[in-house]
Structures are given as structure tokens and as C-alpha cells.
Amino acid sequence: MRFEESLTIQDIIKKHSAFKNIINLGSGNVEQLKKTKPWVSKNVFDLFKKQKAKILHVDAENFPGVDIVQDLSQPNSLSFCDKLTVKIIYIGECFRAHP
């Protein structure tokens, strides 16, 4: 995520305060991301944490910081989302809120 994109997402987060569950699909190495692109944590994930939202980092590899190891190309690979009430799904450069 580029810095400018993080600012756009930051604006969306600030306008909506009902986020309870955040799903970061294809998160990659979360710990490495904090070092190489600190603006993602500052402008996006830190705001979710302030709202006391639960952030689930999902990737096919068991990288540091990944909460759920899941191959998203498999059928029903997103079935874990069914148990969440309010969710945000973040996929790369896509950002969508789902009530």
C-alpha cells in the first residue's frame, strides 16, 4: 500500500466508527510490513485498534503476525467470516465495508 492510499483509507475509517472485525486478506508478513511501510500501521491498523476492532491477518503462509493460515483459492476458504458480525475485508488495494 502506498502512503497516499493509506491516507484515503484513514479518512474512511475516521468517518465510520462501527468497525468490530477487520480481515486483512493476503496480509503477508505483518511484522515486516511494520518495518518497511510504517504508514500502513499508523494510518490504518492503529486506527482500527483505537476503535477496539479485532484485526485478523490472513495469508496462505504462516508469516509472523498472521492469525489465520488459509489458502484463499480453496472452496469455502472464507467460511470463518460467517461468524463475524460487522466486518471489513481489505484485499491489497481494494477496501470495502460490509454491513
C-alpha positions as CSV (number, residue, x, y, z in Angstrom):
1,M,0.0,0.0,0.0
2,R,1.3,3.4,-0.9
3,F,1.3,6.2,1.6
4,E,-1.4,8.1,-0.3
5,E,-3.7,5.0,-0.3
6,S,-3.2,4.7,3.5
7,L,-4.4,8.3,3.9
8,T,-7.6,7.6,1.8
9,I,-8.3,4.5,4.0
10,Q,-7.6,6.6,7.1
11,D,-10.3,9.0,6.0
12,I,-12.8,6.2,5.6
13,I,-12.0,4.8,9.0
14,K,-12.5,8.1,10.7
15,K,-15.9,8.6,9.1
16,H,-17.2,5.2,10.3
17,S,-16.7,4.1,13.8
18,A,-18.7,0.8,13.9
19,F,-15.8,-1.5,12.8
20,K,-15.6,-4.5,15.0
21,N,-13.8,-7.1,12.9
22,I,-11.2,-6.4,10.3
23,I,-10.0,-9.0,7.9
24,N,-6.7,-8.4,6.1
25,L,-6.6,-11.0,3.3
26,G,-3.2,-11.7,1.9
27,S,-1.6,-9.9,4.7
28,G,1.9,-11.3,4.1
29,N,4.5,-10.8,6.8
30,V,2.8,-8.4,9.2
31,E,5.9,-7.8,11.2
32,Q,8.0,-7.0,8.1
33,L,5.2,-4.7,6.8
34,K,5.5,-2.6,10.0
35,K,9.2,-2.1,9.3
36,T,9.0,-1.4,5.5
37,K,5.8,0.5,5.4
38,P,5.2,2.0,8.8
39,W,2.4,4.3,7.4
40,V,0.1,1.3,7.0
41,S,0.2,0.6,10.7
42,K,0.0,4.3,11.6
43,N,-2.8,5.3,9.2
44,V,-4.8,2.1,9.1
45,F,-4.3,-0.6,11.7
46,D,-3.6,1.7,14.6
47,L,-7.0,3.5,14.0
48,F,-8.8,0.2,14.0
49,K,-7.1,-0.7,17.3
50,K,-8.2,2.6,18.8
51,Q,-11.8,1.6,17.9
52,K,-11.1,-1.7,19.7
53,A,-11.7,-3.6,16.5
54,K,-10.3,-7.1,16.2
55,I,-7.9,-7.4,13.3
56,L,-7.4,-10.8,11.7
57,H,-4.4,-11.1,9.4
58,V,-5.0,-14.0,6.9
59,D,-2.4,-15.4,4.5
60,A,-1.6,-18.8,2.8
61,E,1.8,-18.7,4.5
62,N,2.5,-18.8,8.2
63,F,4.3,-15.5,8.3
64,P,5.0,-13.6,11.5
65,G,1.8,-11.8,12.6
66,V,-0.6,-14.0,10.6
67,D,-3.6,-15.1,12.7
68,I,-5.2,-17.5,10.2
69,V,-3.3,-19.5,7.6
70,Q,-5.7,-20.1,4.8
71,D,-5.4,-20.9,1.1
72,L,-8.0,-18.5,-0.3
73,S,-8.2,-20.3,-3.6
74,Q,-10.0,-23.3,-1.9
75,P,-13.8,-23.6,-1.8
76,N,-15.3,-22.2,1.4
77,S,-12.0,-20.6,2.3
78,L,-13.8,-17.6,3.8
79,S,-16.2,-19.5,5.9
80,F,-14.5,-18.2,9.0
81,C,-16.0,-14.8,8.1
82,D,-19.5,-16.1,8.6
83,K,-19.2,-15.9,12.4
84,L,-18.3,-12.2,12.3
85,T,-21.0,-9.6,12.6
86,V,-19.6,-6.3,11.2
87,K,-16.5,-6.8,9.0
88,I,-14.1,-5.0,6.8
89,I,-12.3,-7.0,4.2
90,Y,-9.1,-5.5,3.0
91,I,-7.5,-7.1,-0.1
92,G,-4.5,-5.4,-1.5
93,E,-5.7,-2.1,-3.0
94,C,-9.4,-2.9,-2.5
95,F,-11.2,-1.7,0.6
96,R,-14.8,-2.4,1.1
97,A,-17.1,-2.2,4.1
98,H,-19.7,-5.0,4.5
99,P,-22.6,-4.4,7.0
